[in-house]
């Protein structure tokens, strides 16, 4: 059945089959997105790509499980953090600079493009639905949060700019945590933005939630790396707890020095991780946290090259990107303050 072009279109008056007109609308929309978006709006996840991603995810989960078992049964390090035995390690899949289709493949592992089905050689491995995803760049996270399912739990893990804090907390749908807070100003702006959210679109439970934040600690002392000095960490944590009612102080985060990360194993301790553990103990003591509050005060440390060593020392959360998604292109202007 023919469909008429809208009145504000210069082709007004001409008749087109509905299928052609629908295609015209979709192409126009994609063109507009292409002009304003950094997202890959063309690539779809094929069965082969989905199978690869799920295999990689399952391998990482198996390694996390093995490292957790070692931590619980054999580790005797006096520096390690005592993580409760019934508390599983949280995996944040770092999806920066990867297409939205990759995220959807892991969040909804049974879904495929409507015109494709797995073949015998691309059978999709079974996998637990991945809920937590990490992004380094504000604009990319904002766009992905708008087009991907609401159930995804987003972590902002990149270098945090003061002029983006309010919008980050206010506008990113499904924001679960910000892991790179390193100044009082940024914490206060995040708190402000969280209070400005559009509550009409939120459930009662969502309205009552606080924004989880991790204080990023520069444990390596590298000048080009973001994070607060270990000695100043307790004061910043106290400020967040006492002055930012919309924020929940979730824990501490660090990015280990590259050289130390490459040498880290389940048996060889990373100095940066040890420093973060010691800093956490000082925070717990100086803020007078109860035993339960201390158990809930987390460590986010460990990435693709060193997450097993981080788990061996008691990390609650690891951030793994390349091992799951593969190598990513280098973004212009990227710096060492971005976790990946």
C-alpha angles and dihedrals in degrees: 000000000000118000124205122232113247118268094252093056118096089227090064112147097032120111124227133178110258093244092055092047092049089053089049091054094048093049091048091051093048090049091054091048090048090056096051105026136077091202126109099247096175109049115091123194109254122207089255093052091046091050091050093049093048092047090052092047093050091050091052092047090051091051091048090051092049093048090048091053091051090049092053098044113027112018114110099171113140090208098058122107115246104239115190110259093232094052112096122213111258117230118211110195106214106219102172115150090006123118121263088243090067091056092047091051090059097038092048103025094175095057124101133170107282094246096050135067130183118269128213089269095047101046109160113239116231112257141174110253108264109227106170120071129173129214131186103196124064099215093047092049092047093053095045092049090056097054103033128075119289092234094071113108108220125206120194105212104161133097107300119228118203093224091058099045099088094048092043092057095038104041110031108097114223095012104171102173145357109213104183106066110144106154138048090236093058092046091052092049091050089050090051093050093047089056091052097058119130098258093185089075094048132087119239089256092051092049091057096048123102124221110257114227133187121203109231112225122200096221095167097053092229111159094216093055126089123235143089121275114263092242092055096046098091092055092052092047090051091050092053093048095047103035109030109066093176094056130079114209098228101173147276130310133196140176111216122227109269095239092050092045092055091053095047119112135162087268101037114070121226112229092217092055091049089052091051091050091051091047090051091053090053091050092049091051099043094045091047095232117187120238091262093046089050091051089051094048101097141206119222106194135131132066136190095300100041112018095115091055089048092052090049087061094048107268113172094203138025128196113216125177119144095043089058105032102026129236116335131207118262111255116224111252095017114151141193091263091077117094118219 
